[in-house]
Amino acid sequence: MSLDTVVEDIRDEARARAEEIREEADERAEEIVSEAEADAEQIHEDREAAVEREIAQEREQRLSSAKLEAKQARLSARRDVLEDVHDDVEQAIADLEGDRREELTSALLAAAVEEFDDGESLRVRGRADDQDLIEGILTDYDDAEFAGEYDCLGGVVVESEASRVRVNNTFDSVLESVWEDNLKDISDRLFEAQ
């Protein structure tokens, strides 16, 4: 074997080995590119899912906020309606006249007087416009006198210095008591369709 043949064999082996290394490198490069593409696709999918979650969360927060705002507006409107009804009832009570006003005032005075001991000297106060009415009712009571006006819709406030007791039997106090006790029923009846 000549030196040229040996050199040529070594070159052929080197070329074959170089070709083999190049093929392995190409395969490895393809694997790296493929892995990188898969990683990129996964990153893209993960980011897309995160964005979708964020959008869904934002949508849910806005929807919850809108529902809360609508509920608050509805409650505010209901409160306004209840205030209007209360004001209308107050006005209707203030506008009571004649026998009905006298009957109610007399009943409230009688109930207040029962809270005091017999023989106590009572001072009765009431609405300025009802002074004549109250003084007329007081003719049935020996130990009671009209003591001046009280800012109210009607009814009476009865006091005794001897016992330092004060009974507020005004239309206002009765209305507030009835209103508070029945507010849920009133609201239910006004808003039953909803």
Phi, psi and omega in degrees: 000134184269163181297324178297320181293318180296316179299317181294318178298318180295319179297317180298317179296319180296319178297316181297318180294320178297318179296318179297315179297318179298316179297317178297320180295318178298316179298315180296321178297318178297319178298315180298314179298316180298315177298317179297318178296318178296316178299317180298317178297318179295316178300316179299313180296317179298315179295319179298317178296319179296318178296318178298317177297317180297318178297315180297319179295316178298317179299316180295318179296317180293321178295315178299317179297317179295319178296317179297316179297319178295319179296317179296320178295319179296317179295321178296318178296319178297317179299319178297318179296316179298321177296319178297317179297316179300315178299319179296319179295316177303316181295318179297321179292316180298330183275357179302141182222172169058220186301321182295316178295317180296317180299314180292317180297317179298317180295318179293323178294315180299318179295322180291318182298327179298340181282352183248157177287150177300141177086353177290143178277120186250141173249129183245129177240153180197185180299139183304319181292344181260008184304310181298318179299311182295317179298324177295318179292325183292346177296341178275355183241125183286323188254029182228144178218153178288128186246008178126181185273156176224132183286102181201176178281339183156183183087198186219158168237124183245133182229155174223128178289326184299318183253359181052035179258144177227127179245120180262100176244053177272161175302324181299312182294322178294316179300313182297319179296312180295319181299310181297318181293334186242011185302317180297315179296320178298313180299315179300317181291321180290326187241026185297332181289344184261000000 
